[in-house]
Amino acid sequence: MICTLCPRNCGAERTETAGNGFCGMPSVPVLARAALHMWEEPPISGSRGSGTIFFSGCSLRCAFCQNEQISRYYYGKSITMERLREICQELIAQGAHNINFVNPTHYAHVIAELLEKPLGVPTVFNTGGYDKIETLQRLEGKVDIYLPDLKYVESDTAQRYSRAADYPQRAKAAILEMFRQTGPCQFDADGMLQKGVIIRHLVLPGQLEAAKQVMDWVKDTFAPGEVLFSLMSQYIPYGHASDYPEINRPLRKSEARKANEYMDLIGLDGFTQEPASASEQFIPPFDLTGVEKKA
């Protein structure tokens, strides 16, 4: 395939055995982990866990990425479409409330094909937010829940930390398309999200005003209750953060507190994190759990 799935539009030839594009991945799915995950937002994880499937490779280059083992260094194993469907069914059999495709942008073609046949539980597109409208449109009616980041509102910051100067406009446009597809959040009798959009934002050190601008955009763009907002304070200096002195430190408690207070002040409906979430213990082990078929 000649790939133009993500905003990079690199036009790389991705074959079954080689990936020469920005994401570094072949055309077939490469996975690093597939397991129940309890640390997503409450209406995603619920009491039994979200069936998370972690794809390798990435269309961003976030300096602080906690998943760089798979996003930047491509650890993972190639599997067939048949095996991917089996993995989904195995997670459902374990009690997964939903199937949660993590970092799926460069595998949107795989997900679209997989979901031609519904899985029987809600599906989650858990993305960094750097998505093309045209690619998302291929998923309409197949993805139930969108879980995008809105990392930046300033192009200079997006370029510095993720090598994507066009991120702000791309992510905002993508979120609007996601909402067009799903409409307002819908829940079942147990409070589990069945359809809708949750917008995430990770507060970076020294970027409190930027976090407020993200929240302002969400408030000004959506009516109360149409989407949920997840304010994340789990930042720790990781990956290549040491190359950027201004973010090479943990988030201060005062920064997290002020961000939370602002979210309350403007009345955004959603979630915040406890200070204890800023720990490496919450980074999943990428060890091919659930990927390889048991004998």
Secondary structure, DSSP 4 states (H G I P E B T S, - for coil): -EE--STT---EE--SS---STT---SS-EEEEEEEES-S-HHHHTTT-EEEEEES--S---TT-TTHHHHTS---EE--HHHHHHHHHHHHHTT-SSEEEES-GGGHHHHHHHTTS--SS-EEEEE-S---HHHHHTTTTT--EEEEB---S-HHHHHHHHS-TTHHHHHHHHHHHHHHHH-S-EE-TTS-EEEEEEEEEEPPTT-HHHHHHHHHHHHHHS-TTSSEEEEE------TTGGGSGGGSSPPPHHHHHHHHHHHHHHT--EEE--GGGSSGGGSPP-S-TTTSPP-
